[in-house]
């Protein structure tokens, strides 16, 4: 495997672009393939079999293109299906999980809200994580059905997104830390900060990209190039491709404005 081979990043839609943007900032010389299973979006309300099929198809397609590692940039797909594809390929496969551990470390015995899809919050992977952390703070699970859909449609910094969050956050007070448990939710950062200006926002994408850099170095796969490229693949090109660059530019600006939180 060559160091110039691409890194595959997978999501059900635009959410993983937040992970891609972080990777482009931290690893600017790498080549990337971004694969969006837009035809089956949203994953948050799909049967596990559909999610597994979509992830396996993406892994097979990107493997044929010679990826050197893969990031499953979707909390739901990680919870449901990452072990299935790890059993099939010999390149490193990284996943996502709500950044609950760093949240409780920052807010010992304080109030932590975990914003995630209902499926992520139901999965055993999350409950195991919760069991390790729940004695260290008051953890509030906040399922957000339909929120990823709004982001997918581009309503992440407008009146429609604000209306949804107003209803979601109604009655929620004195929150010290908010964990973004879906890669789509980082697009909503300006609105979330508006509701909770004093809260610290933690997104699992930062830890995932740091882990990616470590894995590349550990396996001697980090490129020496200074500028890479991006190939975009999707199961619904007419919907996804025309808006990809706009989503990437927006989230890159958000990260730079917030010092790559």
Number of C-alpha atoms within 10 A of each C-alpha: 10 12 18 18 19 25 25 29 29 31 31 28 30 31 25 27 29 25 30 27 25 23 23 19 14 16 21 16 18 23 22 23 21 26 27 28 24 21 15 15 20 19 24 25 15 13 11 17 11 13 24 19 12 23 26 18 14 25 25 14 15 23 18 9 13 17 24 24 23 24 25 26 33 28 29 33 25 23 21 20 21 21 13 13 17 16 8 11 13 10 15 15 20 19 24 23 25 25 21 27 16 15 27 23 13 16 18 15 15 17 21 27 22 24 22 26 24 17 21 27 22 13 13 12 14 17 14 10 15 17 9 11 19 17 12 16 17 18 22 15 16 19 18 18 14 15 23 27 17 17 21 22 11 17 18 23 16 11 11 13 17 18 10 15 17 14 9 16 13 8 8 12 10 12 18 22 23 25 25 24 29 28 27 28 22 28 26 23 18 14 19 20 14 10 15 18 12 12 17 18 20 22 26 24 30 18 15 22 22 14 14 24 16 14 17 17 12 10 12 12 19 21 20 10 13 9 12 15 12 15 11 15 19 20 18 15 14 9 13 20 14 10 14 14 11 12 19 18 12 14 22 22 13 20 18 13 10 11 8 15 16
